[in-house]
Amino acid sequence: MTRAIAFPLIALTAALVVGSSARAETPAAVSTHELSAQTSRPRITIYPRQVYPGRNAKRQCRSWLAQEYRVSGTVIVPKTRCWWE
């Protein structure tokens, strides 16, 4: 073979080997990243209520509209607060 033909064949073979190994490593890296994200989530402890509403308890709610400042601009959103009496 001449040098003019041999060099492009060697370069093409090297590119195929490097490309296939890069593709083989990408899914493993993604799955490892996904697993690490799932295990590093914070834990939230929820404690039961100490006082239970009676049989005649009623739920009272207060609703209002509030402004929230966002990147896209100021928006008006509904807010609600409820409690038992």
Contacts in CASP RR format, 6 or more apart in sequence:
PFRMAT RR
TARGET T0000
AUTHOR 0000-0000-0000
METHOD contacts of the structure
MODEL  1
MTRAIAFPLIALTAALVVGSSARAETPAAVSTHELSAQTSRPRITIYPRQ
VYPGRNAKRQCRSWLAQEYRVSGTVIVPKTRCWWE
53 84 0 8 1.000
57 84 0 8 1.000
57 85 0 8 1.000
58 84 0 8 1.000
58 85 0 8 1.000
59 82 0 8 1.000
59 83 0 8 1.000
59 84 0 8 1.000
59 85 0 8 1.000
60 82 0 8 1.000
60 83 0 8 1.000
60 84 0 8 1.000
60 85 0 8 1.000
61 80 0 8 1.000
61 81 0 8 1.000
61 82 0 8 1.000
61 83 0 8 1.000
62 80 0 8 1.000
62 81 0 8 1.000
62 82 0 8 1.000
63 78 0 8 1.000
63 79 0 8 1.000
63 80 0 8 1.000
64 78 0 8 1.000
64 79 0 8 1.000
65 76 0 8 1.000
65 77 0 8 1.000
65 78 0 8 1.000
65 79 0 8 1.000
66 76 0 8 1.000
66 77 0 8 1.000
66 78 0 8 1.000
66 79 0 8 1.000
67 74 0 8 1.000
67 75 0 8 1.000
67 76 0 8 1.000
68 74 0 8 1.000
68 75 0 8 1.000
68 76 0 8 1.000
68 77 0 8 1.000
END
